[in-house]
Amino acid sequence: MADSLGNAGEHIRLEYVPRAGLGRLAIVNFLLNVVTLTIYRFWAKTNVRKHIWSCVHINGQPLEYTGRGIELFKGALIVFGLFVLPFVLVATFINIALGPEHPALFALYGLLYLLIFLLWGAALYRARRYQLSRTLWRGIRGTLVGSSMIYSLTYFGAMLARGMSLGWTTPVLNTVLQEQIIGDMRFGDLAFKFKGRAGPLYPTYALCWLLSLVAVVVFAFLFGAEVVALFGAEVQKVFDDIFKPDSEPTSDQIWTASTVIGILVFSFLAMFLVVPMLWAIYSAKELSTFATYTRAGHATFKLNATAGSLISLVLVNLLILIFTLGIGRPFMQQRLIRYMCDRLEVVGTIDVERIAQSQAALDRSGEGLADAFDLGVI
Amino acid sequence: MATEAVYFDGETARDNKVVVSLETSGLHFSGERVPAQIWNLPGLTAIDPPHMGHPLRLSHESQAGARLSIRNDTFTQELLIAAPHLKGGFHPKRALRLFLWIGGGLTILAGLIYLTLNFAPQRLAVLLPDGWSKRVGEQMEASLVQNAKVCQTPDGDRALAAMLANLADGTPYMPPLRVRIYDIPIMNAFALPGGFIVLTRGLLREASDPGEVAGVLAHEIGHVAHHHPEAQMIRIAGMQVLISVATGTSGGNNASSLAGLAAILKSSRDAEREADAYAVGMLSAARVDPMALKTFFEKILKEEGKSAGSAFSNLGTVFSTHPVTTERIKQIKPLPADVALKPPLSDEQWKDLKAICG
């Protein structure tokens, strides 16, 4: 430990130390969610965060989550009252009074989608700010000091630009957005900084873009061939024969049928599994690059993210979700946090002793928008 | 007993080494940079439930931001004996508060559901401007009958008008109606918002007597007179609002149509009884034998199951979602013997009506 010897600070080490009880928490939360028609979800989320946060040890001291379920509940109520309910009431009124094809209804829906897109970034930013402000380490909390609306406008612009450039501005835009949010991030009075160029991300981006283009073309080709085959007389006859009652299909017929079905299944898998997997290469590159661009005190970060590990993280989480019918969600969150703890390294030192408490005001409610948009923040 | 611990004051991130001792008056601790202080036991809160291998973290009501972190399992054991509330688990007070919040939320939700499904629709239905319900009724009719063609012949139309006129005889107020017969094979009849009534070719085919058709028509007019279709429409809209609010966004279509069906089923029994009573009253006033309606209901009861799961079953139809029950049939009683009965249509007109769909 550093003290008054003029030492530059401490090395920071993250460790995930699991604690028993998450399974019990998952089951209790599930049951209470059912009983309360999901109103309990705010408290459930809070309890899971409390547990997982307390397993993240930084230099031996666990994090502490001080958020409360009631704050999330209030946040959701505020968004319902100000956003969801008025919209639904007006839409219903127009529907009955003016008919479902009235232009006013289209205008209203247009406005809704515009608002959602405009506020998407704000929802992300506010959720992040709420979580940081409820996260304590050594009694000091974090925050985001900037404006969620400015971030939201940047985010909206980025979405537009991304679409117009067929994705090719993604590395630049992600860098800009990350610079903004990390630049606003504080732990107590310790500021985080983010500085770096998007250039190094481009070779990987181009690779992923081209690979997924190839994948989509192959998929489209397979699918097209499939459609032609299915409607072709020969295949039709094979299927007709097989599905006739008390038919005895020949091995040739079975072979044809299973090839047709196999290609169909494969082309769908290609679309929904292979393409996101290809993009994991870019995600890994971006995550690790952004880590090196981030500074706090005299420290920089190093994240050992690889495409393979990201894919297995996401795939196993998907399997947990499917096979536990969503009850195992806390374990998915634990795996995500654990992934970061295991792979994030802090290079250099931070003068922890000198960090003073954050003076930013605390939001009284949290994550309402993020909940309404179902952003799936941890 | 005493142990080493770390104290965070909540002002800076500095970790202050302190020595803590457990006394009857509470936890006494002091350190190089921490003046001696006492945290009494009842004011202590454990940040998370104590767990071997994890530090026990404490806060105290007197110093909201400060934390004391103890990494000594034997000391922790002793402290837990002296202050068992730190073990965590069930907090009656917190559980009660949570129960009140969630219970309150559920009560409000239940109240809203009651209001939307049972209380408001019938009351609002009367207030609905005619233009609105006519537009909705027209759209519903179009979507229900799909591409089926309207059955129309000059003679058939005249017969239908005659039947309506005969039914209206003796009823002081007839709501404005538009009755149409569609070329649909399934036996069915329904009333829609705005006074639109739909009968099917299947219904005409099954009826062996004009009194049976008149009875069904009177039943549907009963729905119109009681504003049941409008109430239904409001009920479905209200249900969609509730679902949108509950799910947070603009709601899933499947969920809302399911809920719509549930809403219809929920409301149907009383509405059917009202429409039946209205029909019997109307038939009696017009001196048309209500026993024909009874005969027809018995026919439907026998046929039941054949038409179940028909194309209309998801949209408030008389026969598939509002099943005819023996209880309903029992309510229909013959007119007194001294009343001179009147056929709702002449034999000629009945033939014309039967032939309206060609």
Interface residues (C-beta under 8 A of the other chain):
Chain A: M1 V17 R19 A20 G21 T36 L37 I39 Y40 W43 K50 H51 S54 G60 Q61 P62 E64 G69 I70 F73 A76 F80 V84 L85 F87 V88 L89 A91 T92 N95 I96 A97 G99 P100 L112 L136 W137 R138 G139 I140 G188 V352 E353 R354 I355 A356 Q357 D371 A372 F373 D374
Chain B: V6 F8 D9 G10 E11 T12 A13 R14 D15 I47 D48 P49 H51 G53 H54 P55 R57 G65 A66 R67 S69 L98 W101 I102 G105 L106 L109 L128 P129 W132 R135 V136 Q139 M233 I234 A237 G238 Q240 V241 S244 V245 A246 G248 T249 S250 G251
